[in-house]
Amino acid sequence: MKAGARNKLTGKVTSITSDKVMSLVKFEVTVPASMASVLTTESLLDLDLKVGDIVQLVVKAINVLPVKE
């Protein structure tokens, strides 16, 4: 998937909290110290994110989009 946003950070997944519809994924990044993303659980499963994964964090408007390459 090609991301359209220009602001990208690399982050490590530190925790995942899910229910049937939405998931909260928290990341450790260099600056700022940490970030979080709320996404659908379907998207979480599609990305196959696991705690410890290294992902690109794409910052677009008010959203933080995890992109696993």
TIZA-493846 format. One line per 5 residues: number of its first residue (from 1); their letters; for each residue x, y, z of N, C-alpha, C. Coordinates in nm, 4 decimals. Each point is the difference from the previous one (the first is absolute). Layout:
# residues N
NUM> a> X Y Z X Y Z X Y Z; ...
END
This chain:
# residues 69
1> mkaga> 0.0837 -0.1176 0.0000 -0.0837 0.1176 0.0000 0.0881 0.1237 0.0000; -0.0279 0.0910 -0.0880 0.0741 0.1264 -0.0035 -0.0759 0.1017 0.0832; 0.0698 0.0636 0.0952 -0.0616 0.1002 0.0863 0.0144 0.1377 -0.0629; -0.1045 0.0820 0.0101 0.0019 0.1305 -0.0613 0.0529 0.1106 0.0902; 0.0037 -0.0222 0.1303 0.0443 0.1046 0.0922 0.1510 0.0171 -0.0072
6> rnklt> 0.0484 0.1189 0.0302 0.1431 0.0289 -0.0074 0.0703 -0.0127 0.1337; -0.0736 0.0070 0.1097 0.0605 -0.0056 0.1325 0.0019 -0.1435 0.0492; 0.1196 -0.0570 0.0105 0.0136 -0.1404 0.0396 0.0982 -0.0124 0.1146; -0.0288 -0.0913 0.0911 0.0880 -0.0345 0.1106 0.0103 -0.1515 0.0043; 0.1083 -0.0523 0.0539 0.0110 -0.1433 0.0230 -0.0305 -0.0257 0.1464
11> gkvts> -0.0866 -0.0972 0.0259 -0.0382 -0.0308 0.1369 -0.0061 -0.1487 0.0234; 0.0140 -0.0383 0.1273 -0.0094 -0.1399 0.0421 -0.1334 -0.0183 0.0719; -0.0780 -0.1017 -0.0395 -0.1279 -0.0277 0.0646 0.0283 -0.0453 0.1426; -0.0588 0.0704 0.0990 0.0233 -0.0339 0.1407 -0.1202 -0.0656 0.0660; -0.1213 0.0261 -0.0503 -0.1181 -0.0673 0.0545 -0.1149 0.0090 -0.0985
16> itsdk> -0.0920 -0.0977 0.0118 -0.1195 -0.0040 -0.0836 -0.1182 -0.0340 0.0905; -0.1058 0.0825 -0.0059 -0.1244 -0.0269 0.0720 -0.1110 -0.0041 -0.1037; -0.0745 -0.1126 -0.0069 -0.1010 -0.0180 -0.1045 -0.1344 -0.0405 0.0571; -0.1061 0.0398 -0.0714 -0.1307 -0.0603 0.0185 -0.0469 -0.0441 -0.1385; -0.1284 -0.0273 -0.0161 -0.0460 -0.0526 -0.1285 0.0050 0.1018 -0.1134
21> vmslv> -0.0042 0.1313 0.0315 -0.0094 0.1011 -0.1049 0.1254 0.0858 -0.0111; 0.0566 0.0455 0.1112 0.1117 0.0938 -0.0023 0.1182 -0.0546 0.0793; 0.1191 0.0493 -0.0334 0.1224 -0.0387 0.0693 0.0837 0.1236 0.0280; 0.0690 0.0014 0.1141 0.0937 0.1050 0.0364 0.1390 -0.0603 -0.0029; 0.0872 0.0556 -0.0845 0.1376 -0.0474 -0.0116 0.0913 0.1123 0.0482
26> kfevt> 0.0880 -0.0289 0.0954 0.0942 0.0995 0.0502 0.1390 -0.0319 -0.0531; 0.0784 0.1078 -0.0245 0.1311 -0.0122 -0.0623 0.1042 0.0740 0.0817; 0.1233 -0.0475 -0.0045 0.1152 0.0715 0.0550 0.0734 0.0630 -0.1177; 0.0202 0.1309 0.0061 0.0721 0.0710 -0.1050 0.1067 0.0872 0.0652; 0.0985 0.0452 -0.0796 0.1079 0.0821 0.0538 -0.0507 0.1362 0.0441
31> vpasm> -0.0684 0.0718 -0.0879 -0.0543 0.1313 0.0328 -0.1381 0.0090 -0.0629; -0.1065 0.0261 0.0680 -0.0100 0.0033 0.1456 0.0205 -0.1384 0.0601; -0.0067 -0.0109 0.1307 0.0329 -0.1248 0.0688 -0.0931 -0.1150 -0.0370; -0.1286 0.0263 -0.0227 -0.0920 -0.1072 -0.0393 -0.1176 0.0596 -0.0755; -0.0668 -0.0857 -0.0761 -0.1193 0.0392 -0.0755 -0.0980 -0.1159 0.0079
36> asvlt> -0.1246 0.0261 -0.0400 -0.1016 -0.1051 -0.0033 -0.0860 0.0174 -0.1234; -0.0626 -0.1078 -0.0426 -0.0890 0.0014 -0.1155 -0.1240 -0.0814 0.0334; -0.1173 0.0522 -0.0332 -0.1241 -0.0753 0.0122 -0.0414 -0.0396 -0.1409; -0.0192 -0.1298 -0.0214 -0.0370 -0.0503 -0.1314 -0.0987 -0.1129 0.0163; -0.0671 -0.0360 -0.1082 -0.0946 -0.1109 0.0096 0.0769 -0.1283 0.0280
41> tesll> -0.0642 -0.0895 0.0705 0.0631 -0.1293 0.0279 0.0236 -0.0762 -0.1292; -0.0877 0.0173 -0.0992 0.0210 -0.0629 -0.1305 0.1323 0.0470 -0.0613; 0.0276 0.1307 0.0082 0.1267 0.0519 -0.0516 0.1176 -0.0548 0.0781; -0.0148 -0.0094 0.1326 0.1057 -0.0562 0.0844 0.0330 -0.1423 -0.0440; -0.1033 -0.0798 -0.0232 0.0213 -0.1382 -0.0425 0.0610 -0.0058 -0.1401
46> dldlk> -0.0452 0.0886 -0.0908 0.0553 0.0036 -0.1354 0.1493 0.0335 0.0025; 0.0402 0.0923 0.0887 0.1412 0.0386 0.0112 0.0826 -0.1051 0.0737; -0.0682 -0.0902 0.0694 0.0680 -0.1050 0.0782 0.0995 0.0632 0.0986; -0.0428 0.1089 0.0675 0.0874 0.0673 0.0963 0.0124 -0.0818 0.1271; 0.1211 -0.0047 0.0520 0.0286 -0.0668 0.1255 0.0886 0.0906 0.0836
51> vgdiv> -0.0112 -0.0117 0.1314 0.0876 0.0758 0.0893 0.1441 -0.0328 -0.0359; 0.0824 0.1021 -0.0158 0.1400 -0.0168 -0.0390 0.0260 0.0270 -0.1469; -0.1059 0.0021 -0.0843 0.0174 0.0309 -0.1427 0.0526 0.1419 -0.0180; 0.0851 0.0213 -0.0988 0.0472 0.1326 -0.0382 -0.0818 0.0428 -0.1215; -0.0636 0.1171 0.0083 -0.0867 0.0492 -0.1069 0.0323 0.1458 -0.0296
56> qlvvk> -0.0409 0.0469 -0.1166 0.0044 0.1417 -0.0327 -0.1291 0.0618 0.0508; 0.0087 0.1129 0.0709 -0.1186 0.0720 0.0447 -0.0198 0.1184 -0.0933; -0.1102 -0.0022 -0.0730 -0.0297 0.1055 -0.0951 -0.0962 0.0968 0.0685; 0.0430 0.1242 0.0151 -0.0818 0.1014 0.0665 -0.0713 0.0807 -0.1070; -0.1326 -0.0053 0.0005 -0.0802 0.0708 -0.0994 -0.1179 0.0631 0.0727
61> ainvl> -0.0084 0.1319 -0.0060 -0.1031 0.0755 0.0724 0.0074 -0.0382 0.1477; -0.1099 -0.0473 0.0567 0.0000 -0.0372 0.1415 0.0191 -0.1497 0.0206; 0.0245 -0.0743 -0.1075 0.0107 -0.1451 0.0087 0.1452 -0.0459 -0.0030; 0.0272 -0.1103 0.0702 0.1290 -0.0690 -0.0078 -0.0291 -0.1356 -0.0614; 0.0546 -0.0238 -0.1203 -0.0275 -0.1232 -0.0742 0.1217 -0.0911 0.0039
66> pvke> -0.0121 -0.1200 0.0616 0.1133 -0.0924 -0.0029 0.0117 -0.0658 -0.1366; 0.1222 -0.0037 -0.0552 0.0253 -0.0635 -0.1295 0.1096 -0.1024 0.0199; -0.0319 -0.1268 -0.0206 0.0980 -0.1081 0.0167 0.0516 -0.0370 -0.1382; 0.1316 0.0192 -0.0228 0.0577 -0.0256 -0.1324 0.0697 -0.1331 -0.0052
END
